[in-house]
Amino acid sequence: MKQLLFTLLGLLTFGGLQAQSIPAGELYGLGSWDADSLGNHRVVVSVEKPADAVFATVEWRRRDLNPEDKNLIVVDAATGKQVTNVCRFTMNREKGEIAFQPQTVPGTYYIYYLKNVMSGSRYYPTVDYPPFENTASPEWMKKNKLSGKKAPSLPAAKVVQFQAIDQLNSFYPMEVIATAAETARLLKEHPSGKYILFTEDRKYPIRMTTDIPYKWIEEDRHDRFTGQADKGEYYVFQLGVWAARSNVENLHVDFSGLANAATGEQIPASSFTCFNTEGTDVTGTVFKKNCSVDKGKVQALWIGTQLPEHLSAGTYQGTVTVSAANAETKTVQVALNVSENVIADHGDNEPWRHSRLRWLNSQIGFDDEVIAPYTPLVLKDKTIRCLGREVTLSPLGLPANITSYFKETITGIGSDGRSILAAPMVLAADGGAWENLNFEITKHKQGAIAWKALNQNSRFLMDLEGKMESDGNIEYKVTLVAREDAAVEDIGLRTHLASGIGRYMMGLGEKGGYCPKDIRWKWDVEKNQDGPWIGDVNAGLQIRFYDDTYERPLNTNFYHQKPLHMPVSWCNNGNGGIDINQAADGTRINAYSGKRQVKKGDKLYYYFNVAITPFRTIDTDKQWRERYYHSYDFIEKVEKVGANVINIHHANGINPFINYPFLRTKEMKAYIDGAHARDMKVKIYNTVRELSNSCVEMYALRSLGNEIFSEGPGGGFSWLQEHLDPNYIGAWFVPHLKDAAIVNSGVSRWHNYYLEGLDWLVRHVGIDGLYIDDLAFDRMTMKRIRKILNRSNPGAMIDLHSANQYNPRDGFANSANLYLEHFPYLDRLWFGEYFNYDYPPEFWLIEVSGIPYGLMGEMLEGGGNPWRGMLYGMTGRSPRVDNGPLWKLWDSFGMQKSEMIGYWVKDNPVKTNSEKTLATVYRHMGDKTLISLATWEDTDAKVTLSIDWAKLGLDASKVTLHAPSVENFQQEASWKPGDEMVVPKGKGLLIIVK
């Protein structure tokens, strides 16, 4: 048996842990066995002399509750066979008494005491701990007088070691509990005070909140801390607050700074922070955090300070003072021994140091710099111009007119604008027309322009704040203040789209496609829906409605565990909703809130966002040039199939742990360097939604309450149940790696950490961007990601994958509508998991292709439909599909530098005589054209093409129409102009005209 032993603080011994005085480093170790069948923990005992029954007293000090309700198994180490004659006596968290019949003497025996059974989904398992199963024979029990509750007098089985399956699963030392007697003695030694303070090194994160560890009993360290640090390090340590006698309210931590008595130098107090009581949120706002501790609970306080690089080596001393709103103040004497070494990157290259906790408060990427390809905003009077779009504000501060200059092809921006609005947007309310009292521009930057307006009518004052950014997103925060007590009939946003604009729609329970003539939608917490996108391909609006209580809900499988907050203003206790009506003069969107009573001075928060689409032109050359391989594979193999962008998912050799790509960075860098040598790019899976249990800072993050992780019922994989308090949501699990994640809470300071981590990965590992599997962060975070990538690695890319969330579990959300706010900063979409590619072309256009928003994409489910995909410039993704033959056709034809003219373009030069068989053109003007045909007919489609030869720059009398042979796509064929051609059912053709 291979045993890996580890030590605690050198020669520290835990004599009180077991009757035998075994050094701690030997009493706790690691072993090797089948954890799937036996669990993650065992006790090794030895039997020296023959006996029919022996007795083991195991002082296991377990953190799990109700051990008496859980099974245990005794196994003979020599034979590997289970011992059936086993009897239990005292069985509690502090100790277990076990009698068993040894088979091999002298011999070693294993007592497995957390056996579990895993069932359910492979990736979202259910793990249960079966009750004790009595397998002992009555004859053996009677012979050895084991029928009573009192422990018998039997030869002793000696405890040799407590073992875990690996170090991640080990309970030692911070999950080895103090006994009730030890706790009582501690209280007696500290007879006054509502809480007892402990000091702890960063090497041993405080893990338990309902017990104190025995380590603290042994060390008995309450008012002093000594640490070792390097120059330039961001040094972190812990204080533990045990609310021993009552609740402790609103902890506060103050710092004196640390001084070097020999040199007079100081580590200033201003450099210290306690992450549990203060921080900087994802908007860059500094905040104070209420950190309170319930009676009997333990709260970790993680403290950090930045050491200057120019410090002299030596000892720096000072104090940390802990106080509370309802409890006494305690002072800790701190001594920090600073070495001569100057550490790189503040210690961030060594995760065990926890220096990266400072990333939680990062403000990286907070500025109004314009992000390419967007252009600086231009303000003239009340008209704001951004890339391809223009917004004119009314005197009230709302959009009076919105114009799009994007061409129908979305490949360029023209000079002729298309009005999106038929009339100014209005926030209608009882009390008559609004009168503007004041309008002012409050920010005028290249990347953002903000304004305020104060308006009134007879019933309300309207305080309006608006901000437009360079990507065409407009944020409105409108506060209405009641001027009198009143019964209000309605307050609502009225939007009148110009004729032809409301052609397509998604959201509000409608799948992407043509906009229905009449929609009546009501707010419903069961639905992850807060607004629609409505528009044409080259001009549209997404309007999302919320209020001052908005928190980003969970998504993808977890929506109902943290659903959308119903906005008090818009929802109005179920009275609110959205009506959409199509008419000859355009499309009307009425977001109403219905009847309500207001008192004088009441405030109603009517917030909404307007995103103007498309955000940018599609980059077709980039689509043809960058060819994805979505798998961790040999670089030579990827190169051979013709791909040049590799997406590294998680759960593999260089990126094993979900959303924590920091533990195999040397291996990852070596792989990336090899790819770069072949002019290939490597992107990694890394997002914010769930976080691996291998995260080094897991316990520090858990100490922040529900700030970083969502609260939930617990459960899930055994590691989670054995090492975390049960207030989490179990997430993705990788069986072969035993990588178990829990769900993040939505928008939190973890996003700041994530962004700093991204910057570190770009600079130190050389990643070329991100593959994001669904999104759980906000638009601001996505902007900051884009800035980090652009600044550190110009040309780095982001592609977004989403599974179809139009189902009850996910709240019937349209993935494209859900993530539209992030689209301005993406490079490519991969929407398609669980998508139905038999849906009509308008669904493909709106929900899959990305084209109306300035993006292009790829297909996923079943590899997609390559014939229909080519209408939108999409393929499946290697190695799920073999794109080699199609890529060869692209190269031989010259897809790069061709002009894409989609079937949706009114003056497309190629049309068919079938409404269900469509044509997209890739044109080299005056030279050659590739026609992509695809059909949705129920049978083979017999079609003829109507071609405007002048628009292709070709002479009909001199051209040939040739479908080259493409493996697994089409057989070779040729036609003359005007010939009928057969498009196979569910498929299509690629025809070169030259």
C-alpha positions, -999 to 999 in steps of 0.1 A, spaced: 0 0 0 14 34 -10 11 60 17 18 97 13 23 115 45 22 152 52 31 172 83 17 201 103 41 228 116 71 205 118 72 185 150 38 195 164 22 165 180 -14 158 185 -11 136 215 -47 143 225 -61 130 193 -56 93 201 -45 73 231 -13 65 213 10 96 210 16 94 173 31 124 156 5 143 136 22 138 103 21 101 108 -14 99 123 -29 115 92 -19 104 58 -31 93 23 -38 59 9 -49 42 -23 -82 23 -28 -114 22 -48 -131 53 -34 -162 47 -57 -171 16 -37 -157 23 -3 -157 61 1 -130 86 6 -119 80 42 -107 51 63 -89 42 95 -60 18 95 -59 -4 125 -35 -33 134 -43 -65 152 -12 -81 169 -25 -113 186 -51 -139 176 -86 -134 189 -121 -142 179 -131 -105 184 -110 -74 189 -121 -39 199 -111 -6 182 -116 28 198 -114 53 170 -111 89 180 -119 102 146 -132 137 154 -156 139 125 -170 171 111 -200 153 94 -233 151 114 -250 119 126 -222 94 120 -244 68 139 -267 69 109 -240 59 84 -225 26 74 -190 14 80 -171 -15 65 -141 -34 78 -118 -49 53 -88 -73 58 -58 -56 41 -41 -90 34 -70 -106 15 -91 -76 5 -122 -93 19 -149 -76 39 -152 -87 75 -188 -96 81 -187 -100 119 -187 -64 129 -205 -48 159 -207 -11 168 -210 5 202 -205 42 209 -208 60 176 -207 98 176 -187 126 160 -159 124 186 -153 87 185 -165 53 173 -162 19 191 -161 -11 168 -157 -48 175 -148 -71 147 -136 -106 140 -100 -105 126 -91 -130 98 -54 -125 94 -33 -122 126 -10 -103 130 -26 -81 103 -38 -47 92 -75 -38 88 -92 -9 72 -124 7 86 -141 26 59 -165 50 76 -180 73 49 -191 47 23 -215 63 -1 -236 53 -31 -237 75 -62 -268 75 -85 -287 97 -109 -271 118 -136 -235 112 -146 -227 149 -145 -251 159 -117 -249 130 -94 -269 121 -63 -248 108 -34 -263 91 -4 -247 75 27 -264 42 35 -272 33 71 -253 7 90 -260 -28 78 -256 -55 105 -238 -85 90 -226 -101 122 -238 -136 130 -258 -140 162 -235 -169 172 -204 -147 171 -222 -119 189 -233 -142 217 -199 -159 220 -182 -126 225 -209 -111 247 -215 -83 222 -253 -80 225 -253 -52 251 -247 -15 247 -217 -14 270 -183 -18 254 -169 -53 260 -135 -62 274 -117 -74 243 -81 -73 229 -75 -39 214 -70 -32 177 -45 -3 176 -52 28 154 -23 33 131 -34 61 108 -64 81 95 -63 81 57 -79 100 29 -80 90 -7 -59 121 -16 -49 154 -1 -79 172 -15 -102 149 5 -81 150 37 -97 164 68 -63 171 84 -57 195 101 -85 220 98 -115 196 97 -105 176 127 -129 188 154 -123 197 190 -143 176 215 -170 189 237 -147 186 267 -119 205 250 -144 232 240 -157 235 275 -122 238 289 -114 265 264 -145 284 275 -135 281 311 -101 295 303 -118 325 286 -146 332 310 -157 365 296 -165 378 262 -190 370 236 -165 356 212 -130 340 212 -105 350 186 -80 327 169 -51 335 145 -43 313 116 -18 311 87 -28 312 51 -15 277 46 -45 263 66 -77 279 54 -105 279 80 -129 253 67 -155 247 94 -182 271 105 -200 249 131 -169 235 149 -135 247 159 -106 225 149 -85 206 174 -55 225 159 -67 256 177 -70 238 210 -35 225 207 -19 259 196 -40 281 220 -31 312 200 -55 341 203 -38 374 205 -6 370 184 3 361 149 37 357 132 41 353 95 68 349 68 67 371 37 88 382 8 93 417 -5 66 428 -30 43 400 -18 6 405 -13 5 388 21 -26 372 35 -35 357 69 -66 348 88 -84 355 120 -111 331 133 -140 345 152 -159 319 173 -192 334 185 -190 312 217 -216 328 239 -239 349 217 -245 364 182 -217 388 172 -231 417 151 -213 436 123 -176 428 128 -152 456 121 -114 452 116 -89 480 120 -51 481 114 -23 500 129 2 494 101 34 474 108 67 491 117 103 479 115 119 490 148 154 488 133 148 510 102 117 529 110 101 517 78 64 509 77 39 487 60 11 513 61 -23 507 76 -39 519 44 -24 488 26 -45 464 47 -80 452 40 -103 426 54 -121 409 25 -150 399 47 -159 434 59 -151 456 28 -143 455 -9 -148 469 -44 -177 455 -64 -180 448 -101 -190 484 -108 -159 497 -92 -178 509 -61 -162 506 -27 -185 490 -2 -187 479 35 -200 444 41 -220 434 71 -201 404 86 -220 389 115 -216 356 133 -245 335 147 -240 320 182 -219 289 181 -206 296 146 -171 303 133 -163 331 109 -130 334 91 -117 369 85 -92 370 56 -68 399 58 -44 410 32 -17 437 28 6 447 0 43 448 9 64 473 -11 93 458 -31 117 484 -16 112 473 20 142 464 41 143 428 53 134 424 89 105 421 113 76 444 111 52 447 140 18 462 146 -17 453 156 -50 442 141 -81 452 161 -114 434 159 -146 450 172 -183 444 168 -215 464 172 -226 444 202 -194 428 215 -160 436 230 -129 447 211 -99 424 208 -64 432 197 -39 409 179 -2 415 179 11 409 144 48 403 135 57 398 99 92 386 91 102 399 56 129 381 38 155 394 14 137 378 -16 117 399 -40 88 378 -51 74 379 -87 39 391 -94 31 397 -57 30 359 -52 3 353 -77 22 326 -94 19 304 -63 -18 299 -56 -13 285 -21 -2 319 -9 -38 332 -15 -23 365 -27 -48 364 -55 -76 372 -31 -67 409 -38 -81 402 -73 -115 402 -57 -112 440 -54 -96 446 -88 -107 475 -110 -90 463 -141 -108 473 -173 -128 501 -157 -127 530 -181 -146 546 -210 -121 536 -237 -136 527 -270 -132 490 -278 -125 481 -315 -143 479 -338 -164 506 -322 -158 542 -329 -158 572 -305 -193 586 -298 -201 619 -315 -225 643 -298 -242 671 -317 -270 689 -298 -291 660 -286 -280 635 -313 -255 608 -305 -238 589 -332 -220 555 -328 -208 529 -352 -235 526 -379 -263 541 -357 -276 574 -346 -299 584 -317 -317 617 -313 -330 624 -278 -363 642 -271 -363 671 -246 -375 646 -220 -343 625 -225 -359 596 -243 -351 584 -279 -371 606 -303 -355 589 -333 -331 560 -339 -315 554 -373 -295 525 -386 -270 529 -415 -261 492 -418 -266 476 -452 -289 446 -455 -259 424 -461 -245 435 -427 -211 435 -444 -210 473 -446 -223 506 -434 -240 529 -459 -249 565 -461 -287 560 -463 -302 556 -429 -332 535 -419 -355 550 -392 -363 525 -365 -389 545 -347 -421 559 -362 -426 582 -332 -406 592 -301 -405 567 -273 -427 579 -244 -430 569 -208 -467 575 -205 -483 581 -170 -514 595 -155 -512 633 -151 -510 644 -187 -481 654 -210 -446 658 -195 -429 692 -192 -391 692 -192 -376 713 -163 -340 705 -169 -317 686 -193 -279 683 -190 -251 662 -203 -233 646 -173 -206 627 -190 -190 631 -224 -164 605 -231 -154 587 -263 -169 555 -250 -199 568 -231 -222 598 -230 -246 603 -201 -274 627 -194 -300 637 -169 -335 651 -174 -360 663 -149 -396 662 -161 -430 667 -145 -467 664 -151 -495 669 -126 -491 636 -109 -454 628 -110 -419 641 -111 -397 621 -135 -360 619 -126 -343 604 -157 -308 592 -161 -296 579 -194 -262 566 -207 -253 555 -242 -221 535 -249 -201 532 -281 -216 497 -289 -251 512 -291 -264 501 -257 -285 527 -239 -292 524 -202 -322 542 -187 -329 546 -150 -362 565 -146 -375 573 -111 -411 586 -108 -420 604 -76 -457 607 -68 -467 644 -62 -500 634 -46 -520 604 -33 -537 589 -63 -553 559 -80 -531 554 -111 -546 538 -142 -513 529 -159 -476 538 -164 -459 523 -194 -432 527 -220 -447 532 -255 -425 523 -285 -437 527 -320 -414 510 -346 -414 521 -382 -432 501 -408 -411 471 -418 -389 472 -388 -409 447 -368 -404 418 -392 -386 394 -368 -388 388 -331 -375 367 -302 -383 367 -265 -415 368 -243 -421 331 -250 -418 334 -288 -391 315 -306 -369 334 -329 -387 340 -363 -413 363 -378 -430 386 -353 -466 376 -346 -493 401 -353 -505 402 -317 -487 393 -285 -501 395 -249 -474 388 -224 -475 389 -186 -447 389 -160 -441 354 -146 -413 343 -122 -414 309 -139 -401 325 -171 -366 339 -175 -380 367 -197 -377 404 -192 -381 419 -227 -380 412 -265 -358 418 -294 -378 431 -324 -363 442 -357 -352 435 -392 -318 421 -401 -301 455 -404 -322 475 -379 -337 464 -346 -341 470 -309 -339 449 -278 -357 464 -248 -352 449 -214 -372 460 -183 -360 459 -147 -359 480 -116 -336 490 -87 -339 454 -72 -325 436 -102 -301 408 -96 -289 386 -125 -307 353 -122 -291 319 -126 -294 301 -159 -288 268 -176 -303 242 -153 -303 264 -123 -328 292 -131 -355 281 -106 -330 281 -78 -324 318 -83 -350 332 -106 -356 366 -121 -368 392 -95 -401 405 -107 -396 443 -110 -419 460 -86 -425 489 -110 -432 470 -142 -447 438 -128 -469 456 -103 -481 425 -85 -490 408 -118 -508 438 -133 -480 446 -157 -471 431 -191 -461 437 -226 -484 439 -257 -471 439 -292 -493 448 -322 -485 448 -359 -503 474 -381 -499 490 -414 -481 520 -399 -456 498 -379 -453 478 -348 -463 491 -314 -447 478 -282 -466 487 -250 -448 478 -218 -475 486 -192 -477 483 -155 -514 487 -149 -535 501 -120 -520 509 -87 -524 532 -57 -496 557 -48 -490 579 -18 -474 613 -21 -437 609 -21 -437 572 -33 -409 563 -57 -413 540 -86 -383 527 -105 -389 522 -142 -355 510 -155 -349 497 -190 -321 490 -215 -323 497 -252 -298 478 -274 -297 489 -311 -288 462 -336 -267 453 -355 -238 462 -333 -213 460 -361 -207 445 -395 -200 408 -399 -164 399 -407 -168 372 -433 -130 370 -440 -124 362 -404 -151 335 -406 -134 318 -435 -99 323 -421 -103 311 -385 -111 274 -385 -120 258 -352 -110 225 -336 -129 220 -304 -109 194 -286 -76 189 -267 -57 169 -292 -22 165 -308 -13 197 -325 0 178 -355 -35 162 -359 -53 195 -357 -30 210 -383 -35 180 -406 -73 185 -407 -68 221 -416 -79 239 -384 -59 268 -369 -78 277 -337 -80 251 -309 -105 253 -282 -94 236 -250 -124 225 -230 -121 216 -193 -117 180 -180 -84 173 -198 -47 171 -191 -39 208 -193 -73 223 -182 -87 197 -159 -107 217 -134 -138 236 -144 -134 274 -145 -101 272 -125 -73 269 -151 -45 277 -127 -32 243 -116 -16 229 -148 -3 261 -162 32 248 -172 16 221 -192 -9 245 -208 19 269 -217 40 242 -233 10 231 -255 2 267 -264 38 274 -273 38 244 -296 6 257 -313 20 292 -317 51 277 -334 27 264 -361 8 297 -364 -22 283 -345 -42 299 -317 -53 283 -285 -83 294 -265 -95 278 -232 -127 270 -215 -131 294 -186 -162 312 -175 -182 322 -144 -212 300 -135 -198 273 -114 -164 267 -98 -143 236 -92 -138 222 -58 -101 223 -66 -101 261 -64 -74 269 -39 -94 298 -25 -126 278 -21 -128 282 17 -118 319 16 -146 325 -9 -171 305 12 -162 327 41 -179 356 22 -213 341 28 -235 340 -3 -216 367 -20 -197 344 -43 -217 312 -43 -255 307 -45 -272 293 -15 -290 260 -20 -298 226 -6 -263 211 -7 -259 175 -18 -241 164 -49 -208 146 -51 -193 132 -19 -165 158 -16 -190 186 -14 -210 169 13 -180 159 33 -162 193 32 -187 221 28 -215 232 50 -248 223 32 -257 257 18 -246 254 -19 -259 242 -52 -241 212 -66 -231 218 -102 -211 201 -130 -192 169 -120 -165 152 -141 -165 115 -131 -130 105 -142 -114 135 -125 -137 137 -95 -140 174 -103 -171 187 -85 -183 223 -88 -207 245 -70 -228 273 -85 -217 309 -84 -242 335 -72 -244 356 -103 -227 390 -104 -201 393 -76 -165 402 -68 -156 368 -82 -159 385 -116 -131 409 -106 -110 379 -97 -119 362 -129 -108 392 -149 -74 395 -132 -70 357 -137 -77 362 -174 -50 389 -176 -26 366 -158 -33 337 -181 -28 359 -212 5 373 -199 20 342 -183 5 313 -203 -2 329 -236 -38 320 -242 -55 335 -273 -89 340 -258 -118 323 -242 -144 297 -251 -174 305 -229 -200 279 -222 -231 299 -214 -228 332 -196 -234 340 -159 -218 375 -158 -230 409 -167 -224 431 -197 -198 453 -179 -177 422 -171 -178 412 -208 -166 447 -218 -137 444 -193 -128 410 -207 -126 424 -242 -104 452 -230 -80 429 -212 -77 407 -242 -73 436 -266 -46 452 -245 -26 420 -236 -31 400 -268 -45 419 -298 -63 394 -320 -74 373 -290 -109 359 -295 -141 350 -276 -166 325 -287 -198 317 -269 -216 284 -268 -252 281 -255 -275 252 -252 -311 257 -260 -327 272 -229 -362 273 -243 -376 248 -219 -393 248 -185 -361 241 -165 -344 272 -179 -375 295 -179 -382 294 -217 -354 318 -225 -341 324 -260 -303 320 -257 -297 348 -282 -320 372 -265 -306 362 -230 -270 370 -240 -276 398 -266 -260 424 -243 -227 405 -246 -227 401 -284 -209 434 -291 -177 419 -276 -178 383 -290 -160 370 -321 -182 339 -328 -213 320 -317 -217 283 -313 -254 280 -306 -269 247 -312 -268 222 -284 -304 208 -282 -314 231 -310 -337 218 -337 -322 224 -371 -354 215 -388 -369 248 -377 -376 272 -405 -349 296 -419 -362 326 -399 -354 307 -367 -319 300 -380 -314 337 -389 -326 351 -356 -315 325 -330 -286 307 -344 -267 327 -370 -259 359 -351 -260 378 -384 -287 404 -374 -264 414 -345 -231 416 -364 -218 381 -356 -214 348 -374 -215 313 -359 -212 276 -362 -236 247 -356 -235 221 -329 -263 196 -324 -256 165 -344 -230 184 -363 -257 207 -378 -270 207 -413 -241 217 -435 -262 227 -465 -285 250 -446 -256 262 -425 -238 275 -457 -267 300 -462 -254 317 -431 -217 310 -436 -218 283 -409 -203 249 -406 -202 223 -378 -171 223 -356 -142 199 -359 -137 172 -348 -174 166 -344 -176 170 -382 -150 167 -409 -149 201 -425 -118 193 -445 -136 188 -479 -157 220 -474 -126 240 -464 -108 229 -495 -137 242 -516 -136 275 -497 -99 278 -505 -102 268 -542 -131 292 -548 -115 320 -527 -141 326 -499 -119 353 -485 -125 386 -502 -158 374 -515 -189 395 -507 -217 376 -488 -252 385 -500 -277 366 -479 -311 353 -491 -327 380 -468 -313 408 -489 -340 423 -510 -318 428 -541 -300 395 -538 -290 388 -574 -299 351 -572 -334 340 -563 -353 307 -566 -388 299 -577 -395 282 -543 -403 300 -510 -387 271 -491 -355 269 -512 -333 298 -505 -301 311 -521 -272 330 -505 -245 344 -528 -207 347 -523 -196 371 -550 -163 380 -566 -177 408 -588 -171 403 -625 -151 371 -619 -170 343 -602 -198 336 -577 -206 308 -553 -243 301 -549 -254 283 -517 -288 266 -520 -307 249 -492 -342 237 -490 -369 232 -463 -392 215 -487 -408 182 -476 -395 165 -507 -367 170 -532 -370 205 -545 -371 211 -582 -360 247 -587 -348 272 -613 -327 301 -606 -335 337 -615 -301 355 -618 -294 391 -623 -262 387 -642 -254 423 -642 -252 424 -604 -228 395 -606 -208 412 -633 -211 381 -655 -222 374 -690 -249 347 -690 -239 335 -725 -204 327 -713 -209 312 -678 -211 277 -665 -229 265 -633 -208 238 -617 -213 219 -584 -179 205 -577 -177 171 -559 -174 176 -522 -171 145 -500 -201 139 -478 -217 171 -492 -225 168 -529 -217 149 -561 -204 168 -591 -230 182 -615 -233 210 -641 -261 231 -655 -267 258 -680 -285 291 -671 -322 284 -668 -319 247 -663 -340 231 -636 -320 216 -608 -329 192 -580 -320 201 -544 -322 170 -522 -347 170 -494 -332 186 -463 -300 194 -481 -286 219 -506 -260 226 -532 -229 247 -536 -227 260 -572 -198 279 -587 -207 303 -615 -178 316 -636 
